[in-house]
Amino acid sequence: MSMQVLPPSKKREAQVIPKLSWQQYENIDRAFETVPGVRLRYLDGELEIMTISPEHEDFKTTLRMLLEAYLRAKRIRFYGRGRPSLGNQELGARSEPDESYNLSTRKPFPDLVIEVVITSGGVDKLEGYRRMGVAEVWFWEDGVLNIHHLKADGSSYKNVEDSVLLPDLPVETLCRYITYHDQFDAVDEFLAAISL
């Protein structure tokens, strides 16, 4: 069977509102609670408002399905957290990741966060996650998976080729199936590929 891939996405600009207090942010957050397809991110007084496209959701869902299939196949215990708001006023940051996971045990903040980037601009996502102590952040953008691992001293992230949390994960094979034409077939064929 020939591999058919989906075309890369077109970027849209995020809306950024500067100089907001935490209370103002929370008021806006409550106003958007019932509005589907909108995601907010806050860092040091800047609010980023993003709309979520069907294309974004397709990539996010396929990536989630592939990763969870891998974790189950390799018997790696995980706890998916979905995309609850992470962060608080003391950190000066709050984010709604596309997907997030704890590995081995549940923890206050996830070990791994996945972000599908369709919208350009906005606040520094990595800085918010650094403050939360998220060990690894994956960005899927324009058909490329960029993996950022938190340095041991917690000062910043280092861009790495392979996951430090999941050192045996075949990243190149995973990426091949994120853009596959069919989610069901993508997971089946990925599992077959990693079991060879």
N, C-alpha and C positions, 0 to 999 in steps of 0.2 A: 504494500500500500504506500503510495507516495504521500509525503508529508506536506500538507497545505497549511500555511500560516496566515494569521490575520495581519493586516497592515498596521504600521505604527500609528499612534494616536496624534491628533492635532491638539496643541496646547492652548489653554484658555488662561487668561490672567485672573489671579486671585484678587479679591477686593481687600484692601488693608486699611483699617481705621486706626490712626495713631492716638496716643495720649489718652487712653481710657483707664480709669481706675478699675480695680478688681470688682467693686460693686457695680459699676456701669457694665462691665463685661457680663457679670452674672445676670443682670437685668435683660441684656440682649440675649443671652443664652436661654433664659426662660421664655422669651418671646418666640424663639425659634424651635422650642421643644416639639411642637406638633407639626412643624414644616418638614416634609420628607425631602431628601436629596440635598440637604444643606449641612455642611460640616464647619465647625468653628475651631480655631486654634488661637491661644493667647500666650504672649511672652512679653514680659516687662512693659506692659502698657500698650502693646500693639495687638489688635484683633485682626485675624485673617478669616475671611468668609469665603468658602468654596462651595460650588455646586457640584454634585456628583452625577456623572453621566452614566448611561447604560454601559458604555464601553469600559469605563472605570470599574463598574461592578463585575463585568465579565472577566477582566484580567484578575481582579481581586479574588473572585470566587475560584477561578481555575488554579491560581497560585495556592490558595488555601487548601483546595482538594488535593493537589499534588503533594504539598508538604505534609498534610495529615496522613495521607496514604503511606508516604515514606516513613514517618514516625511510627505508625502502626506496624508496618512491615519489618522494621528494625527493632521493634519492641521497646521503643523509647517512650517512657511515660511523659505525657504532656497534659496541660490544662489550657484549653483555648479560652480566651477572655473576650473574644469578639472585639467590639470597639467601644467599650465604656470610656467615659472621660477619665483621663489620668492627670494627676497633678493637683495642686492646691495653691492657695494664696501665699503660703510661706515660701514655696518654690518660685513664685511669680510666673508659673507656667501651667497651662492645661492644654492637652491635646486629645483628639479622638482618632486613634490609629485605625487603619483599615482592618488589621488583624493583629492580635498579640497573644503571646504564649508564655506560660511558665513551663519549664522543663524540670522533671523529677518531682518537685513539690510546688504547692501554691505559695506565692509570695505577694507582698503588698503591691509591687510593681512587676511588670513582665520581664522575662529574660530576653525575649525576642519580639520586636515590633516589625510589621510589614506595612509599607506605604506604597501605594500605586500613585505615581505622579502623572496627572493629566493637566493639572493647573500649574502655571508658572508664577513665580514671584511669591511674596508672602514672608512670614516670619521664619526664623531659623529653627527648623524642626529638630535638628540634632541637639541644639543647646537645651531645649526643653527635655528631651529624653535623657541627656547627660545628667541633668539635675535630678532626674528620677532614678538614675543608676541603671538604666536599661543596658544590658550587656551588648546587645547586637541590634542594629537597625538595618533592614533591607529596603532599598528603594528600587522599585521596578519602574523604569522610565525609558521610553522610546526603544523598547525591545531589549534593554540591558538591565541586568540585576547588579546593583552596586551594594556591596556589603560593608558595613561600618561596624567595627568592633571597638568597644570602650577600652581604652588603655588601663593598665593595672592601677595607676594612680587616680583614675577617674577624671583626669583633666580634660580629655578630648577623645574623639574617635579617630581610629586609623582605618583607612580604606584597605580592605584585604581581598584577595582573590577568592578564597574559600572561607566558608563559615568556620569560626573557631568553636562555636557551640556545637556544631554538627560536622566534625572534621571529615567524616566519611561520606557526606552528601555529595553526589556528583552534580555540581552546580551547572556545568555546561549541559548535561542531559536534562536537568530540571528546566532550564531556560528554553530548551528546544520545545518543550511541551506546554509552556505557558501560553504560547501563541497558536497552539494547535487548533484546527478547525472545529473540533468537537470535544467538549469537556469529558464526556464519558470515555471516549476512545483515548484521550490524552492520558487519563489516569491508568487505564488498563495497559497501554503501551509503555508508559513510564515504569510501572511496576514490573512488567516483563523485562525491560531494559536493565533495571537495577538488580534483577535476580540472576542475571547471566554470570 
